[in-house]
Amino acid sequence: MKHVLLLTFMSVTNLAFAASSDSAKPVDHPKVLLEEIKTLDDKKRIIVPVKVEAKIQSLVSADIEGHVTKILKPLGSTVKAGETILFLENKDPGFTYAAVPVRSPVAGVVSQIWTSQMAKVSRGDKLFTVINPKTLKLSAEFPSSDLYSVSSGLTGEFKVDSSRDLKLAIRVVGVSPLVDARTGTASAELEFTDTQAILPQIGTIGQATFEINQGSIIMIPEASLVFQDGKPMVRVLKGKNEFSKKAVVLGEQRDSSYVVKSGVAMGEKIVVRSSRPLKEGDVLDIEANKTEKTQ
């Protein structure tokens, strides 16, 4: 009888000890990091190559057939409007071999000479080009897919070298409504808005960048997504430390995030990281993110 009582006592003692050990064992709550759903500005970036050109430039062609007998203003000469650049001698007997002066239609600098002294030219042949280097413009070609976003007055930045920090403010002056069937682009003219700045030389090739605000969007990190039956879902905080799954409709992917078309609302908090896979009914141990810690 004593042995039976002793065994019974030992069994009860062991059960009580096991129960106390289980109750003393800490509960393993999954640690999670949350992110609040916020709307962001939907900005589209358009980058196109551009070329710096003279806004005022005039190409002069021969009106008659003849020989270039004299070039008065060589390449790089500064000329006035109406000033004679060269002479053409017409071999037509009706002109008695008179030398015909060819004048500059605009004031500026002789930037190109397409002929040489004593060269024979025909009607329509290019003779010279005069530009005004003080007034500049930029020529660009925009893809047809971006034309709906580009209009006169749109502002942007010009850079010659992407590795340099030097940026110049620019503005769209006008965009052609015609799309080139070969290139799929439309021509556009841009200008520098700060004419007092040190501007690049004519002929410089650079790039123009435009930031266009297309409204507001909601984006979520790719890491916050879980899939159930092939459908994307997020885990939304419910109450203080529980969660529920919500199906979301995704849009395009941008880097490591997705645009959300529907499924979540501004102000909701979603799980973006957890210490272990979450199960229904789990009580969450919420970690403060870096921004909250610094506040």
C-alpha positions as CSV (number, residue, x, y, z in Angstrom):
1,M,0.0,0.0,0.0
2,K,2.8,2.4,0.8
3,H,4.4,1.6,-2.6
4,V,1.2,2.5,-4.3
5,L,0.8,5.8,-2.5
6,L,4.5,6.6,-3.2
7,L,4.1,6.0,-6.9
8,T,0.9,8.0,-7.0
9,F,2.6,10.9,-5.2
10,M,5.5,10.8,-7.6
11,S,3.2,10.8,-10.7
12,V,1.2,13.8,-9.4
13,T,4.5,15.6,-8.6
14,N,5.9,14.9,-12.1
15,L,2.7,16.1,-13.8
16,A,2.7,19.3,-11.7
17,F,6.3,19.9,-12.5
18,A,5.7,19.4,-16.2
19,A,2.7,21.7,-16.1
20,S,4.7,24.4,-14.4
21,S,7.5,24.0,-16.9
22,D,5.1,24.4,-19.8
23,S,3.6,27.5,-18.3
24,A,7.0,29.0,-17.7
25,K,8.1,28.5,-21.3
26,P,7.8,31.8,-23.3
27,V,5.3,31.9,-26.2
28,D,7.0,32.3,-29.6
29,H,5.2,35.2,-31.2
30,P,6.3,35.9,-34.7
31,K,8.1,39.2,-35.1
32,V,6.8,41.3,-37.9
33,L,7.7,44.6,-39.6
34,L,4.7,46.7,-40.8
35,E,4.4,49.4,-43.5
36,E,1.5,51.9,-43.6
37,I,-0.3,52.2,-47.0
38,K,0.2,55.7,-48.3
39,T,-0.5,57.4,-51.7
40,L,2.5,58.4,-53.7
41,D,3.0,60.9,-56.6
42,D,3.0,58.9,-59.8
43,K,5.9,60.5,-61.7
44,K,6.9,59.5,-65.2
45,R,10.4,60.3,-66.3
46,I,11.1,61.0,-70.0
47,I,14.7,61.2,-71.2
48,V,15.6,62.2,-74.8
49,P,18.8,63.1,-76.6
50,V,19.0,66.8,-77.6
51,K,21.3,68.9,-79.8
52,V,22.2,72.5,-79.1
53,E,21.7,74.6,-82.2
54,A,21.5,78.3,-83.1
55,K,18.0,79.6,-83.0
56,I,18.7,82.0,-85.9
57,Q,20.5,80.4,-88.8
58,S,20.2,80.9,-92.5
59,L,21.4,78.7,-95.3
60,V,22.1,80.6,-98.5
61,S,21.9,78.9,-101.9
62,A,22.9,80.0,-105.4
63,D,20.3,81.8,-107.4
64,I,22.3,81.5,-110.6
65,E,24.8,79.3,-112.3
66,G,28.4,80.5,-112.3
67,H,31.8,80.5,-110.6
68,V,32.7,81.8,-107.2
69,T,35.1,84.5,-108.0
70,K,35.8,86.0,-104.6
71,I,35.0,85.1,-101.0
72,L,35.1,88.3,-98.9
73,K,34.0,86.7,-95.5
74,P,35.8,83.5,-94.6
75,L,34.6,80.9,-92.1
76,G,34.1,82.4,-88.6
77,S,33.6,86.0,-89.8
78,T,31.2,88.3,-88.1
79,V,28.8,89.8,-90.6
80,K,25.9,92.2,-90.7
81,A,22.5,91.6,-92.3
82,G,22.9,92.5,-96.0
83,E,26.7,92.3,-96.0
84,T,28.3,90.7,-99.1
85,I,29.8,87.3,-98.3
86,L,31.0,86.3,-101.8
87,F,30.7,87.0,-105.5
88,L,29.3,84.8,-108.3
89,E,30.3,85.4,-111.9
90,N,27.5,84.5,-114.3
91,K,28.7,83.1,-117.6
92,D,25.5,83.9,-119.4
93,P,26.3,86.4,-122.2
94,G,23.2,88.3,-121.3
95,F,24.7,89.3,-118.0
96,T,28.0,90.4,-119.6
97,Y,29.9,88.3,-117.1
98,A,29.0,90.6,-114.3
99,A,30.0,89.5,-110.8
100,V,26.8,89.1,-108.6
101,P,27.2,89.8,-104.9
102,V,25.7,87.2,-102.5
103,R,24.7,88.8,-99.3
104,S,23.9,87.5,-95.8
105,P,20.2,87.7,-95.0
106,V,20.8,87.9,-91.2
107,A,23.4,89.2,-88.8
108,G,25.7,86.7,-87.2
109,V,28.7,84.5,-87.9
110,V,29.6,82.6,-91.0
111,S,29.4,79.0,-89.6
112,Q,29.8,77.0,-92.8
113,I,31.0,77.6,-96.4
114,W,29.9,74.9,-98.8
115,T,32.0,76.1,-101.8
116,S,35.5,77.4,-102.6
117,Q,37.0,80.2,-104.7
118,M,36.7,79.6,-108.4
119,A,34.4,76.6,-107.9
120,K,31.5,76.2,-110.3
121,V,28.0,76.1,-108.8
122,S,24.6,75.5,-110.2
123,R,21.3,77.1,-109.2
124,G,20.2,75.7,-105.9
125,D,23.7,74.7,-104.7
126,K,24.5,75.5,-101.1
127,L,26.9,78.4,-100.6
128,F,27.2,79.3,-96.9
129,T,25.4,79.3,-93.6
130,V,25.2,82.3,-91.2
131,I,24.1,81.8,-87.6
132,N,23.6,83.9,-84.5
133,P,25.5,82.1,-81.7
134,K,24.0,84.3,-79.0
135,T,20.5,82.8,-79.3
136,L,20.3,79.1,-78.8
137,K,17.7,76.3,-79.0
138,L,17.7,72.6,-78.5
139,S,16.3,70.1,-81.0
140,A,14.8,66.8,-79.7
141,E,12.8,63.8,-81.0
142,F,10.1,62.5,-78.7
143,P,8.8,58.9,-79.1
144,S,5.1,58.9,-80.2
145,S,4.2,57.0,-77.0
146,D,5.3,60.0,-74.9
147,L,3.6,62.8,-77.0
148,Y,0.5,62.8,-74.8
149,S,2.6,63.8,-71.9
150,V,4.7,66.5,-73.6
151,S,3.3,70.0,-74.4
152,S,4.6,73.6,-74.7
153,G,5.7,75.0,-71.4
154,L,6.8,71.7,-69.9
155,T,10.0,72.3,-67.9
156,G,13.0,69.9,-67.5
157,E,16.7,69.7,-67.1
158,F,19.6,69.5,-69.6
159,K,22.8,67.7,-68.9
160,V,25.8,67.2,-71.2
161,D,27.4,64.3,-69.2
162,S,25.4,62.1,-66.8
163,S,28.4,61.8,-64.6
164,R,28.5,65.6,-63.9
165,D,26.3,67.5,-61.6
166,L,25.9,70.5,-63.9
167,K,22.3,70.9,-64.9
168,L,20.6,73.6,-66.9
169,A,16.8,74.4,-66.8
170,I,15.0,74.1,-70.1
171,R,11.5,74.5,-71.4
172,V,9.5,73.0,-74.3
173,V,8.8,75.6,-76.9
174,G,6.8,73.5,-79.3
175,V,6.1,69.9,-80.4
176,S,5.3,68.8,-84.0
177,P,2.0,67.0,-84.3
178,L,3.5,64.9,-87.1
179,V,5.2,61.5,-86.3
180,D,7.9,60.3,-88.6
181,A,6.9,56.9,-89.9
182,R,10.5,55.7,-90.1
183,T,11.6,56.7,-86.6
184,G,8.3,56.8,-84.7
185,T,9.2,60.2,-83.2
186,A,8.0,63.8,-83.4
187,S,10.3,66.8,-83.6
188,A,10.4,69.3,-80.8
189,E,12.1,72.6,-80.0
190,L,13.4,73.4,-76.5
191,E,15.0,76.4,-75.0
192,F,17.2,77.4,-72.0
193,T,15.2,79.3,-69.4
194,D,18.3,81.0,-67.8
195,T,20.0,82.9,-70.6
196,Q,22.5,84.4,-68.1
197,A,24.0,81.0,-67.3
198,I,27.0,79.6,-69.1
199,L,25.5,77.7,-72.0
200,P,27.0,74.9,-74.0
201,Q,28.5,75.4,-77.4
202,I,26.5,75.0,-80.6
203,G,26.6,71.4,-81.7
204,T,26.8,70.0,-78.2
205,I,24.9,66.7,-77.7
206,G,23.3,66.1,-74.3
207,Q,20.1,64.7,-72.8
208,A,16.9,66.3,-71.6
209,T,15.0,64.9,-68.6
210,F,11.4,65.7,-67.8
211,E,9.5,64.6,-64.6
212,I,5.7,64.4,-65.3
213,N,3.2,64.0,-62.4
214,Q,0.5,61.6,-63.5
215,G,-1.6,61.7,-60.3
216,S,-1.4,59.5,-57.2
217,I,-0.9,55.7,-56.8
218,I,-0.5,53.1,-54.1
219,M,2.6,50.9,-54.1
220,I,3.6,47.9,-51.9
221,P,6.9,46.1,-51.6
222,E,7.2,42.8,-53.4
223,A,8.3,41.2,-50.1
224,S,4.8,41.9,-48.6
225,L,3.0,39.7,-51.1
226,V,1.9,36.1,-50.4
227,F,0.0,33.9,-52.8
228,Q,-3.0,31.8,-52.2
229,D,-4.4,29.6,-55.0
230,G,-2.3,31.7,-57.3
231,K,-3.8,35.0,-56.2
232,P,-1.7,37.8,-54.7
233,M,-2.6,38.7,-51.2
234,V,-1.3,40.9,-48.4
235,R,-1.5,40.4,-44.6
236,V,-3.2,43.4,-43.1
237,L,-3.0,44.3,-39.4
238,K,-6.3,43.6,-37.6
239,G,-6.7,45.1,-34.1
240,K,-3.6,45.5,-32.1
241,N,-1.6,42.4,-33.0
242,E,-3.5,40.1,-35.3
243,F,-3.8,40.0,-39.1
244,S,-6.1,39.0,-41.9
245,K,-5.3,38.3,-45.5
246,K,-6.7,40.5,-48.3
247,A,-6.6,39.9,-52.0
248,V,-5.1,42.7,-54.1
249,V,-5.1,43.5,-57.8
250,L,-1.6,44.4,-59.0
251,G,-0.5,46.8,-61.7
252,E,3.0,47.2,-63.2
253,Q,6.1,46.4,-61.3
254,R,8.6,49.2,-60.6
255,D,11.9,48.0,-59.3
256,S,11.1,46.0,-56.1
257,S,7.6,47.3,-55.7
258,Y,4.2,46.8,-57.3
259,V,1.5,49.3,-58.2
260,V,-1.8,48.3,-56.5
261,K,-5.0,48.9,-58.4
262,S,-7.4,47.8,-55.6
263,G,-7.6,45.7,-52.5
264,V,-6.0,48.0,-49.8
265,A,-6.8,51.4,-48.5
266,M,-4.7,54.3,-47.4
267,G,-3.9,54.1,-43.7
268,E,-4.0,50.3,-43.4
269,K,-0.8,48.6,-42.3
270,I,0.6,45.5,-44.0
271,V,3.2,42.9,-43.0
272,V,6.3,43.3,-45.1
273,R,8.6,41.0,-43.2
274,S,8.2,38.3,-40.5
275,S,10.6,36.1,-38.5
276,R,8.7,33.0,-39.6
277,P,5.8,32.0,-41.8
278,L,2.5,33.3,-40.4
279,K,-0.5,31.2,-39.6
280,E,-4.1,32.1,-39.0
281,G,-4.6,33.1,-35.4
282,D,-0.9,34.1,-34.8
283,V,-0.4,36.9,-32.3
284,L,2.1,39.3,-33.8
285,D,5.1,40.9,-32.1
286,I,5.3,44.1,-34.0
287,E,8.7,45.7,-34.5
288,A,9.2,49.4,-34.8
289,N,10.6,50.5,-38.2
290,K,13.6,52.9,-38.4
291,T,11.4,56.0,-38.9
292,E,9.4,55.2,-35.8
293,K,12.5,54.6,-33.8
294,T,14.0,57.9,-34.6
295,Q,10.8,59.9,-33.7
